[in-house]
Each structure stands twice: as C-alpha cells, then as structure tokens.
Amino acid sequence: MLSIWFFIGILLLIYGVLIFGSGLYEYYNPPAEHKVLAELHAGIWWGALLFALGAIYILKFRPRRNG
C-alpha cells in the first residue's frame, strides 16, 4: 500500500525544481521593470524549500519491501 504522502512528496519535489529553475532564470535575466522586493529572490528560496520538503516526504514515506 502506498501512502498519499509519498505522492505529495513527489509533487512538492517537482514543483520545487520548477520554481527554483524559474527563480534562477529570473536571477540571471532580470525583468526590464523592477518589482517590489525582487532583491529577495523569493522563487529561489521557495523552490529550495519545496524541494527539501518533497525530498523529506519521499524519504520518510517511501514504499518498503516486507521480507
């Protein structure tokens, strides 16, 4: 039986990679108009956080073989 949290971990990991990649792209290619608090690079931080949470969920709730 697979736990739903394992699949949520996969989703968080995928979203984390996508958001982190988007944040890195925006870091190296800043938009023409300046956004409020853009210097905090929220996409990079949130992407890294979601990636870490997804990895923790995957490791904690991964399917194990019995026997």
Biopython code that builds the backbone (N, CA, C, O; Angstrom):
import numpy as np
from Bio.PDB.StructureBuilder import StructureBuilder

atoms = [
    (1, "MET", "N", (0.841, -1.184, 0.000)),
    (1, "MET", "CA", (0.000, 0.000, 0.000)),
    (1, "MET", "C", (0.886, 1.246, 0.000)),
    (1, "MET", "O", (1.793, 1.365, 0.824)),
    (2, "LEU", "N", (0.629, 2.153, -0.902)),
    (2, "LEU", "CA", (1.396, 3.386, -0.983)),
    (2, "LEU", "C", (0.690, 4.500, -0.230)),
    (2, "LEU", "O", (-0.530, 4.651, -0.305)),
    (3, "SER", "N", (1.469, 5.266, 0.487)),
    (3, "SER", "CA", (0.926, 6.393, 1.240)),
    (3, "SER", "C", (0.708, 7.580, 0.302)),
    (3, "SER", "O", (1.495, 7.811, -0.616)),
    (4, "ILE", "N", (-0.350, 8.315, 0.540)),
    (4, "ILE", "CA", (-0.619, 9.515, -0.251)),
    (4, "ILE", "C", (0.482, 10.550, -0.059)),
    (4, "ILE", "O", (0.728, 11.364, -0.949)),
    (5, "TRP", "N", (1.150, 10.528, 1.100)),
    (5, "TRP", "CA", (2.210, 11.492, 1.387)),
    (5, "TRP", "C", (3.428, 11.269, 0.505)),
    (5, "TRP", "O", (4.182, 12.208, 0.246)),
    (6, "PHE", "N", (3.633, 10.044, 0.041)),
    (6, "PHE", "CA", (4.715, 9.769, -0.901)),
    (6, "PHE", "C", (4.466, 10.525, -2.206)),
    (6, "PHE", "O", (5.386, 11.133, -2.753)),
    (7, "PHE", "N", (3.242, 10.492, -2.703)),
    (7, "PHE", "CA", (2.905, 11.191, -3.942)),
    (7, "PHE", "C", (2.920, 12.710, -3.750)),
    (7, "PHE", "O", (3.302, 13.448, -4.658)),
    (8, "ILE", "N", (2.512, 13.167, -2.584)),
    (8, "ILE", "CA", (2.595, 14.600, -2.293)),
    (8, "ILE", "C", (4.059, 15.028, -2.277)),
    (8, "ILE", "O", (4.390, 16.116, -2.747)),
    (9, "GLY", "N", (4.933, 14.186, -1.743)),
    (9, "GLY", "CA", (6.361, 14.471, -1.767)),
    (9, "GLY", "C", (6.898, 14.585, -3.185)),
    (9, "GLY", "O", (7.720, 15.456, -3.472)),
    (10, "ILE", "N", (6.439, 13.711, -4.074)),
    (10, "ILE", "CA", (6.862, 13.784, -5.480)),
    (10, "ILE", "C", (6.408, 15.100, -6.096)),
    (10, "ILE", "O", (7.173, 15.759, -6.800)),
    (11, "LEU", "N", (5.161, 15.480, -5.829)),
    (11, "LEU", "CA", (4.652, 16.746, -6.368)),
    (11, "LEU", "C", (5.433, 17.944, -5.833)),
    (11, "LEU", "O", (5.780, 18.850, -6.591)),
    (12, "LEU", "N", (5.709, 17.949, -4.531)),
    (12, "LEU", "CA", (6.474, 19.054, -3.948)),
    (12, "LEU", "C", (7.873, 19.125, -4.547)),
    (12, "LEU", "O", (8.386, 20.214, -4.804)),
    (13, "LEU", "N", (8.484, 17.977, -4.767)),
    (13, "LEU", "CA", (9.810, 17.936, -5.358)),
    (13, "LEU", "C", (9.789, 18.500, -6.777)),
    (13, "LEU", "O", (10.665, 19.282, -7.146)),
    (14, "ILE", "N", (8.805, 18.110, -7.566)),
    (14, "ILE", "CA", (8.699, 18.600, -8.948)),
    (14, "ILE", "C", (8.436, 20.108, -8.959)),
    (14, "ILE", "O", (9.081, 20.848, -9.701)),
    (15, "TYR", "N", (7.491, 20.557, -8.138)),
    (15, "TYR", "CA", (7.207, 21.993, -8.067)),
    (15, "TYR", "C", (8.435, 22.771, -7.599)),
    (15, "TYR", "O", (8.712, 23.862, -8.097)),
    (16, "GLY", "N", (9.160, 22.209, -6.648)),
    (16, "GLY", "CA", (10.368, 22.863, -6.152)),
    (16, "GLY", "C", (11.404, 23.045, -7.247)),
    (16, "GLY", "O", (12.015, 24.107, -7.363)),
    (17, "VAL", "N", (11.601, 22.004, -8.053)),
    (17, "VAL", "CA", (12.562, 22.098, -9.161)),
    (17, "VAL", "C", (12.118, 23.160, -10.161)),
    (17, "VAL", "O", (12.934, 23.959, -10.621)),
    (18, "LEU", "N", (10.841, 23.173, -10.496)),
    (18, "LEU", "CA", (10.340, 24.150, -11.477)),
    (18, "LEU", "C", (10.445, 25.587, -10.963)),
    (18, "LEU", "O", (10.887, 26.473, -11.693)),
    (19, "ILE", "N", (10.046, 25.820, -9.722)),
    (19, "ILE", "CA", (10.096, 27.167, -9.158)),
    (19, "ILE", "C", (11.535, 27.618, -8.964)),
    (19, "ILE", "O", (11.863, 28.777, -9.221)),
    (20, "PHE", "N", (12.402, 26.708, -8.508)),
    (20, "PHE", "CA", (13.814, 27.039, -8.340)),
    (20, "PHE", "C", (14.450, 27.388, -9.688)),
    (20, "PHE", "O", (15.209, 28.351, -9.793)),
    (21, "GLY", "N", (14.137, 26.606, -10.704)),
    (21, "GLY", "CA", (14.656, 26.899, -12.045)),
    (21, "GLY", "C", (14.161, 28.236, -12.561)),
    (21, "GLY", "O", (14.926, 28.989, -13.163)),
    (22, "SER", "N", (12.908, 28.539, -12.336)),
    (22, "SER", "CA", (12.348, 29.827, -12.741)),
    (22, "SER", "C", (13.020, 30.971, -11.984)),
    (22, "SER", "O", (13.307, 32.021, -12.559)),
    (23, "GLY", "N", (13.269, 30.760, -10.687)),
    (23, "GLY", "CA", (13.940, 31.780, -9.889)),
    (23, "GLY", "C", (15.368, 32.026, -10.351)),
    (23, "GLY", "O", (15.826, 33.169, -10.387)),
    (24, "LEU", "N", (16.074, 30.951, -10.704)),
    (24, "LEU", "CA", (17.436, 31.111, -11.224)),
    (24, "LEU", "C", (17.434, 31.837, -12.562)),
    (24, "LEU", "O", (18.293, 32.683, -12.813)),
    (25, "TYR", "N", (16.471, 31.509, -13.420)),
    (25, "TYR", "CA", (16.373, 32.198, -14.705)),
    (25, "TYR", "C", (16.136, 33.692, -14.499)),
    (25, "TYR", "O", (16.756, 34.526, -15.160)),
    (26, "GLU", "N", (15.239, 34.017, -13.582)),
    (26, "GLU", "CA", (14.951, 35.425, -13.308)),
    (26, "GLU", "C", (16.139, 36.123, -12.646)),
    (26, "GLU", "O", (16.332, 37.325, -12.829)),
    (27, "TYR", "N", (16.928, 35.382, -11.886)),
    (27, "TYR", "CA", (18.115, 35.961, -11.248)),
    (27, "TYR", "C", (19.154, 36.358, -12.296)),
    (27, "TYR", "O", (19.746, 37.434, -12.214)),
    (28, "TYR", "N", (19.371, 35.486, -13.278)),
    (28, "TYR", "CA", (20.382, 35.760, -14.307)),
    (28, "TYR", "C", (19.854, 36.611, -15.457)),
    (28, "TYR", "O", (20.644, 37.203, -16.193)),
    (29, "ASN", "N", (18.546, 36.685, -15.627)),
    (29, "ASN", "CA", (17.923, 37.507, -16.663)),
    (29, "ASN", "C", (16.816, 38.347, -16.026)),
    (29, "ASN", "O", (15.636, 38.041, -16.200)),
    (30, "PRO", "N", (17.178, 39.396, -15.295)),
    (30, "PRO", "CA", (16.147, 40.170, -14.585)),
    (30, "PRO", "C", (15.181, 40.851, -15.560)),
    (30, "PRO", "O", (15.558, 41.221, -16.672)),
    (31, "PRO", "N", (13.923, 41.010, -15.115)),
    (31, "PRO", "CA", (12.943, 41.678, -15.975)),
    (31, "PRO", "C", (13.293, 43.150, -16.167)),
    (31, "PRO", "O", (14.034, 43.735, -15.376)),
    (32, "ALA", "N", (12.753, 43.734, -17.221)),
    (32, "ALA", "CA", (13.043, 45.129, -17.546)),
    (32, "ALA", "C", (12.533, 46.078, -16.463)),
    (32, "ALA", "O", (13.217, 47.034, -16.097)),
    (33, "GLU", "N", (11.343, 45.816, -15.960)),
    (33, "GLU", "CA", (10.802, 46.688, -14.914)),
    (33, "GLU", "C", (11.098, 46.081, -13.544)),
    (33, "GLU", "O", (11.013, 44.866, -13.362)),
    (34, "HIS", "N", (11.439, 46.921, -12.602)),
    (34, "HIS", "CA", (11.802, 46.475, -11.254)),
    (34, "HIS", "C", (10.548, 46.147, -10.457)),
    (34, "HIS", "O", (9.586, 46.915, -10.449)),
    (35, "LYS", "N", (10.567, 45.008, -9.791)),
    (35, "LYS", "CA", (9.443, 44.601, -8.940)),
    (35, "LYS", "C", (9.783, 44.871, -7.484)),
    (35, "LYS", "O", (10.951, 44.911, -7.100)),
    (36, "VAL", "N", (8.750, 45.054, -6.687)),
    (36, "VAL", "CA", (8.936, 45.310, -5.267)),
    (36, "VAL", "C", (9.543, 44.061, -4.611)),
    (36, "VAL", "O", (9.061, 42.953, -4.844)),
    (37, "LEU", "N", (10.575, 44.223, -3.811)),
    (37, "LEU", "CA", (11.271, 43.165, -3.087)),
    (37, "LEU", "C", (11.867, 42.098, -4.003)),
    (37, "LEU", "O", (12.028, 40.952, -3.585)),
    (38, "ALA", "N", (12.194, 42.451, -5.233)),
    (38, "ALA", "CA", (12.778, 41.492, -6.167)),
    (38, "ALA", "C", (14.163, 41.058, -5.722)),
    (38, "ALA", "O", (14.624, 39.981, -6.101)),
    (39, "GLU", "N", (14.833, 41.878, -4.925)),
    (39, "GLU", "CA", (16.183, 41.529, -4.485)),
    (39, "GLU", "C", (16.200, 40.378, -3.484)),
    (39, "GLU", "O", (17.272, 39.857, -3.174)),
    (40, "LEU", "N", (15.040, 39.967, -2.969)),
    (40, "LEU", "CA", (14.974, 38.839, -2.047)),
    (40, "LEU", "C", (14.990, 37.487, -2.771)),
    (40, "LEU", "O", (15.280, 36.461, -2.154)),
    (41, "HIS", "N", (14.683, 37.479, -4.063)),
    (41, "HIS", "CA", (14.701, 36.275, -4.898)),
    (41, "HIS", "C", (13.836, 35.169, -4.291)),
    (41, "HIS", "O", (14.321, 34.079, -3.988)),
    (42, "ALA", "N", (12.569, 35.464, -4.121)),
    (42, "ALA", "CA", (11.632, 34.538, -3.474)),
    (42, "ALA", "C", (11.512, 33.214, -4.221)),
    (42, "ALA", "O", (11.332, 32.171, -3.593)),
    (43, "GLY", "N", (11.606, 33.234, -5.543)),
    (43, "GLY", "CA", (11.492, 31.994, -6.308)),
    (43, "GLY", "C", (12.584, 31.003, -5.963)),
    (43, "GLY", "O", (12.337, 29.799, -5.892)),
    (44, "ILE", "N", (13.779, 31.500, -5.749)),
    (44, "ILE", "CA", (14.887, 30.611, -5.386)),
    (44, "ILE", "C", (14.657, 30.011, -4.009)),
    (44, "ILE", "O", (14.837, 28.809, -3.815)),
    (45, "TRP", "N", (14.256, 30.846, -3.047)),
    (45, "TRP", "CA", (14.038, 30.360, -1.687)),
    (45, "TRP", "C", (12.879, 29.376, -1.614)),
    (45, "TRP", "O", (13.003, 28.315, -1.003)),
    (46, "TRP", "N", (11.743, 29.725, -2.240)),
    (46, "TRP", "CA", (10.584, 28.842, -2.187)),
    (46, "TRP", "C", (10.839, 27.549, -2.942)),
    (46, "TRP", "O", (10.408, 26.481, -2.507)),
    (47, "GLY", "N", (11.532, 27.636, -4.066)),
    (47, "GLY", "CA", (11.858, 26.428, -4.807)),
    (47, "GLY", "C", (12.731, 25.492, -3.996)),
    (47, "GLY", "O", (12.504, 24.283, -3.980)),
    (48, "ALA", "N", (13.733, 26.046, -3.319)),
    (48, "ALA", "CA", (14.619, 25.230, -2.484)),
    (48, "ALA", "C", (13.835, 24.620, -1.310)),
    (48, "ALA", "O", (14.048, 23.459, -0.961)),
    (49, "LEU", "N", (12.940, 25.392, -0.711)),
    (49, "LEU", "CA", (12.139, 24.888, 0.412)),
    (49, "LEU", "C", (11.214, 23.756, -0.033)),
    (49, "LEU", "O", (11.122, 22.731, 0.642)),
    (50, "LEU", "N", (10.532, 23.934, -1.157)),
    (50, "LEU", "CA", (9.643, 22.883, -1.651)),
    (50, "LEU", "C", (10.427, 21.635, -2.039)),
    (50, "LEU", "O", (9.977, 20.514, -1.801)),
    (51, "PHE", "N", (11.597, 21.828, -2.635)),
    (51, "PHE", "CA", (12.440, 20.693, -2.993)),
    (51, "PHE", "C", (12.847, 19.911, -1.746)),
    (51, "PHE", "O", (12.785, 18.681, -1.732)),
    (52, "ALA", "N", (13.262, 20.621, -0.705)),
    (52, "ALA", "CA", (13.687, 19.963, 0.531)),
    (52, "ALA", "C", (12.515, 19.233, 1.193)),
    (52, "ALA", "O", (12.676, 18.099, 1.642)),
    (53, "LEU", "N", (11.350, 19.861, 1.260)),
    (53, "LEU", "CA", (10.175, 19.212, 1.840)),
    (53, "LEU", "C", (9.779, 17.979, 1.040)),
    (53, "LEU", "O", (9.450, 16.941, 1.615)),
    (54, "GLY", "N", (9.808, 18.090, -0.272)),
    (54, "GLY", "CA", (9.485, 16.944, -1.117)),
    (54, "GLY", "C", (10.448, 15.799, -0.898)),
    (54, "GLY", "O", (10.031, 14.643, -0.831)),
    (55, "ALA", "N", (11.735, 16.101, -0.786)),
    (55, "ALA", "CA", (12.730, 15.058, -0.552)),
    (55, "ALA", "C", (12.509, 14.387, 0.807)),
    (55, "ALA", "O", (12.630, 13.168, 0.928)),
    (56, "ILE", "N", (12.191, 15.177, 1.812)),
    (56, "ILE", "CA", (11.924, 14.612, 3.141)),
    (56, "ILE", "C", (10.703, 13.697, 3.101)),
    (56, "ILE", "O", (10.736, 12.598, 3.655)),
    (57, "TYR", "N", (9.624, 14.139, 2.450)),
    (57, "TYR", "CA", (8.413, 13.316, 2.373)),
    (57, "TYR", "C", (8.683, 12.027, 1.600)),
    (57, "TYR", "O", (8.218, 10.958, 1.995)),
    (58, "ILE", "N", (9.425, 12.122, 0.513)),
    (58, "ILE", "CA", (9.722, 10.926, -0.281)),
    (58, "ILE", "C", (10.531, 9.933, 0.539)),
    (58, "ILE", "O", (10.252, 8.734, 0.516)),
    (59, "LEU", "N", (11.528, 10.422, 1.261)),
    (59, "LEU", "CA", (12.355, 9.518, 2.066)),
    (59, "LEU", "C", (11.585, 8.928, 3.241)),
    (59, "LEU", "O", (11.760, 7.756, 3.573)),
    (60, "LYS", "N", (10.744, 9.725, 3.865)),
    (60, "LYS", "CA", (10.013, 9.262, 5.047)),
    (60, "LYS", "C", (8.909, 8.272, 4.687)),
    (60, "LYS", "O", (8.689, 7.307, 5.420)),
    (61, "PHE", "N", (8.213, 8.491, 3.574)),
    (61, "PHE", "CA", (7.048, 7.679, 3.230)),
    (61, "PHE", "C", (7.285, 6.786, 2.014)),
    (61, "PHE", "O", (6.322, 6.336, 1.393)),
    (62, "ARG", "N", (8.551, 6.518, 1.658)),
    (62, "ARG", "CA", (8.825, 5.670, 0.500)),
    (62, "ARG", "C", (8.323, 4.252, 0.762)),
    (62, "ARG", "O", (8.301, 3.790, 1.903)),
    (63, "PRO", "N", (7.922, 3.573, -0.305)),
    (63, "PRO", "CA", (7.460, 2.198, -0.121)),
    (63, "PRO", "C", (8.637, 1.286, 0.246)),
    (63, "PRO", "O", (9.736, 1.418, -0.292)),
    (64, "ARG", "N", (8.382, 0.376, 1.158)),
    (64, "ARG", "CA", (9.417, -0.560, 1.615)),
    (64, "ARG", "C", (8.951, -1.973, 1.326)),
    (64, "ARG", "O", (7.758, -2.276, 1.341)),
    (65, "ARG", "N", (9.916, -2.821, 1.066)),
    (65, "ARG", "CA", (9.599, -4.235, 0.852)),
    (65, "ARG", "C", (9.564, -4.946, 2.187)),
    (65, "ARG", "O", (10.418, -4.731, 3.046)),
    (66, "ASN", "N", (8.584, -5.780, 2.347)),
    (66, "ASN", "CA", (8.479, -6.603, 3.559)),
    (66, "ASN", "C", (9.018, -7.995, 3.255)),
    (66, "ASN", "O", (8.454, -8.725, 2.439)),
    (67, "GLY", "N", (10.111, -8.355, 3.917)),
    (67, "GLY", "CA", (10.641, -9.697, 3.734)),
    (67, "GLY", "C", (11.825, -9.782, 2.935)),
    (67, "GLY", "O", (12.349, -10.876, 2.723)),
]
sb = StructureBuilder()
sb.init_structure("model")
sb.init_model(0)
sb.init_chain("A")
sb.init_seg("    ")
for serial, (resi, resn, name, xyz) in enumerate(atoms, 1):
    if name == "N":
        sb.init_residue(resn, " ", resi, " ")
    sb.init_atom(name, np.array(xyz, "f"), 0.0, 1.0, " ", f" {name:<3s}", serial, name[0])
structure = sb.get_structure()
